[in-house]
Amino acid sequence: MKKLIITGGAGFIGSNFILKQIAETDNHILNLDKLTYAGNLDNLKSVAINPRYQFVQGDITDADLIDTIIKNFQPDGIIHLAAESHVDRSIDGPMPFIMTNVVGTATLLDRFYQYWRNLEGEQKDNFRFLHVSTDEVFGSLGEDELFRIDTPYDPSSPYSASKAGSDHLVRAWGRTFGFPILLTNCTNNYGPYQFPEKLIPLMVINAISGKPLPIYGDGLNVRDWLHVEDHCDAIYSVFQDGNLGDTYLVGGEEEVTNLRVVESICSILDEIQPTISGKSYSEQITYVTDRPGHDLRYAMDISKIHAELAWEPSHSFQAGLKETIEWYLSNHEWWTKLQEKKIYEQERLGTA
């Protein structure tokens, strides 16, 4: 049994991670989340009263709050997921990304290092600070390359630059202070509870709402898709057994163009929830001006995590995509509540 602090635990990846932890381990979880627009406690209703789970609302830039949480909870480790994460929003307003992703990460490193240095024995030896990051820090790939552990950083957006900064800070605390850090960089996630500004839930909701399905540019930008459950398993494998100071790349090995993703969504919807008119959802596809600084392709070399930790993705993209679509169709209330709160109304962001 471990006592883990999860930052950003009310978000997409964080809530899926917590649900798996409560279901599959004996660990005690403290979820620290600011509850920005993307944080949703409805994701965690099924564990809200579980004695092994507790929630604290707060900002990771608040050093006094972090100290209080650490003192009261006495954690065995932290998995740092809290981040502003939407590229388009970072184009519209970069500063929240700098504050949360850079200043927030530095604050966590500072306060958890002070806590760790005063631990003793096994608790000190076993403590871990795992920072979850993105493939976007590496920039754009050519047709046949893969991002590797030694790929130089080349971020294209304020979002990816802020995550690159946080990665460098985490490594600096490891190298300078001997702090027991681990990093993961993952490809595009998909699955249940993803906020509907992201491609897959946005297209599903727009399609069944009779709205246009906007494709940026020519739609040939390629992403490697990773099911969120596979990602959660990878995160915990790295936390448990990763080599301190190391970075692990996590991907689904499912490269698909954005256009093909949307076409697949339309095809699956045509099968499981046909339109009243009988027309294909693909007729709602429209092409819009490309995103500024839009990276062409992302893909990961996951050989290290496979060789060292025996992790590999278990979801195929087509099967996982269908399951995900069915989840959004079956959980209409979850996303309509977000619409009713006018948190996000499927408007385009990030046109610069």
N, C-alpha and C positions, 0 to 999 in steps of 0.2 A: 504494500500500500504506500502510495506517495501522495504528498500534498502539493498540487500544481496550481500555479496562477496562470490563467489564460487571458491575455489581453485581446480585446476585440472579440470576445466570445459570443456576442449577440449578432455578429455579422455572419456572412455566408459560410466561410470556411470554419470560423470559430465555433459557430453553433453546431455544425455537423461534427466537429471534433469532440465537443463536449458531450453530445448525445452518444457517440461511440464510446467515450471514456466511461460514462455512467453505466452504459449497457454491458460493456465488455471487460471492465477492470474493477478493482476495489479502490481506486484512487479517489481522493477528495479534491474537488475542483473549486477554485475561487475565480469567478468570471469578472474581470474588470473591463467595463465598457462605458464609453462616453455617451452612448445612445445618440449618435448623429443620425442623419436621415437613413443611413444604411443599417443601423443597429435595430434589431427587432426582437423583443423578448417573447413574442408569440412563437418564435422558432423553438423556444426552450420550455414551453408550457408543460410538456410531458415530464420534465425533471425538476420543475420549479420548487416542489416541496420535498424533494429527495434530501435526506440528511447529509449526503455527501456532496451536495452542491450549494454554493452560495453566490449571490450576485452583489457587486458593489458598482454603483454608477460613479464614474469619475474620469478625469482627464489624465493621460499618461505624462503630461508635462507638469503635473502638480506633485512636486517632490515631497511635500509634507504628507499628502495623501498616500503616496507610495510607501513612505516610511511607516505610516500607521498600519497599512495593510500588512506589510512585512512583519512588523512587530507582533500583530495579533494572530497572523496565520502561520508564521514560521515555515515558509515553503521549502520543499525539497528541489524545486526547479520552477522555471518560467518558460512558457512557450509564447513568444511575442508575435501576435498576429495583427494587432491593432494598426490600421493604416488607412489613410485616404488613398483610394485605389482606382479611381476612374479617370482614364487619360483625358477624356473630353472635359471633365470638370476641372482638371488641372490646367487646361488651356484657358478656360474662362476665369479661373481664380487660383493662381499658384500658391499663395501664401499659406492657406490651411494645410497644404501638402508639406511645406517646409516645416511648419510648426509641429504637426503630428509625427510625420515620418522621420524628420531629422532631430528636432529638439526633443520630441517625445522619446525617441529611442535613446538619445544621449542621457536623458533624465533617468530612464530605467537602468541603463548601464551603470551610471554613477551610484544610484541608490542600492541596486542589487550587489554591486561590487563591495560597497561598504558593509552590507549584511554578510556576504560570503566570507570576507576576510576575517570576520570574527567568529565564524563557525569552527567547530572542532571535529576531529575524528571522521567517522564514516559519513556524517551529514555533510561535512565540507568536501570530502573526496567524491561524493556522489552527486553533488549539486551540478545543475546544467542550466545554461541560458541559451535557448534555441530561438534564433531569429529567422522568421519565415519571409522570404523575399520572392522576386519575380525574374523571369527570363528577360524582361524588357530592359534591364540594366545593361544588357549586352548590345542593344541596338538591333540592326537589321542584318539578316543573313542572305547570302547568295543561294543559288538553286540547290547546290549539293553539299553545303557545309552543315555542321552541327555546332551548337554552343557546347563548349567544353569547360572544364574547371579553369583552364588557363586562358580562356578567351578574354581579350581586353574589354574593359567597360567602355561603352559608347552610347549613353542614353540619349533618346531623341525628344522626350517630352518632359515638362516639369515633374510629372508623376515619376517617371523612370529615373530622372536625375535625383529626386528626393530619396528614392529607394536605394540608388547607388550610394548616396551619401550615408544612409543608415548602415548599409553593408560594410562600408569602410570603417565606420565608427565601431561596429561590433568586432571586426578583426583587430582594430587598434587596441581595444580593451583586452583582447586575448593576448596579443603580442607584447604589449607594454606592461600589463599588470598580472599576466598569467591567469586571467579570469577564464573559467571553463565555458567557452562559447562553442556553439555549433551554428551553421547556416544551411538553409535550403533555398534553392531558387527553382521555382516551378513554372510550368507552362499554363496555358489558359484552362481554368477550372470550369466545370459545369455540374449541374445536379440540383437537388431540392433546395429551397430557401434562398436562391440567388436573387439579389435585388434586380428589379426589372429594367434597369438602365443597361444591363449587360446584353450581349447579342442574342443569346438563345432565348431567355425568358421574354425579352422585348419583342422578338419576332413571333413567338408563340402567342403572346397577348395581343399584339397588333393584328395578327392574322385572324384570330377568332373574333376580334372586335371590328373586322372589316376595314382596318386602316392600312395605309401603304406600308410596305416592307422595304425600308430604305437601305440600299447597298452603297457603301462608300466607294467612289471611283469606279473601277471596272470589276471590283469584287474578287480579284485574283490574289489578294493578300492571303498568305498561308499562316495558319496557326496550328499548333500541336495541342490536341484536346485531352484533358486529364479529368477523369471523374473525381468529384470531391471526396468520395469515400476512399478511393485509391490514394489520393493525396493525404488524407488523414492518417491512413495506415503508414505511409512513408514518413510523415512527420514523427509519429510515435516510434517508429523503428530507429530513426536517426537519434531521437532524444534518448532512447534506451541504450543503444549500442554503437552510435557513431563515435568516431575518433575525435577527441577534443581538438578544437581549432580548425577542423575540416569543414569544407563545403560539399554539399551533396546536391546534384542536379536531379530534378524529379520531372518526368514527362510521361505522357500517355502513349507515345509512339503512334499517334493518330493524326497525321498531317492532312488538313482539309482546307480548301479555300473558303473564304467567307461566303462567296456565292454558293458553293456546294452545300455549306451548312444550311443556308436559308432554303435552298431547293430541297434538301432532305427533310427539313421541318415541314415544308409544304406537302411533300409526298406522304409523310407519315400522317399529317392531319387529314389529307384527302382520304386516307384509308380509315382512320378511327373516328373522325368527326367531319364528315363531308359538309360542304356549304349547302345551304338551302337551295341555292340556284343551280347547284350541280357543277359550278365552275371550279377549276383548280385554284387553290390558294396562291399558286405561283403567279397568277395574273395580277396579284397585288404588289409584286416586286417592282420597285422603282430604283433608279440610279441617281445618286446625289453627289454633289461636290465632295471630293476626298477630304479626309481629315488632314490638317497640317502636320507635317513630319510623320506620316503614316508609315511605319516599318513594313517592309515587304514580307518577311518570313521569319518565323521563330521555330526552332526545333532543337531538342536536347539530346546530348549523349548521356544516357542513363547507365552506362556500363559500370560506373563506380558503385552506385547504390545497389545495383544488382549483384556485383561480385562480392562486396563487403558485407551487405546486410540481407542478401537474398530477397530483395524487394523487386517486384515488377507489377505493372498495372494488370488488373483482372477484368476490367470492363472494356469491351469493344465499343467503339464510338457509336455505331449504328444501334446496338442494343441499348447502350446507356442513354442515347439521345431519345429513343422511344420511351424508355422508362421516365426520363425527365419530363418529356411532354405530357405524359399521362399524369405525372404528379401535379403539374400546373393545371391541368384540366380538372383534376379531382380536388384541388385545393383553391378553388375559385375565391373563396372568402379571404384567404391569406393575402392575395394580391389586390383584390378589390378594396380591402381596408386601406392599403397604401394609397390607392387612387382617391378614396374618399377623404383622406387626410391631406390630399394635394401635395404630398411630399415630392412626387414625381409624376408628371402627366404625359410621359412618353414623348416629350418635346426633344428636338435635337439640341445637343450641347456641343461646345468646343469648336465653333466655326472660326474663331480668332478674328 
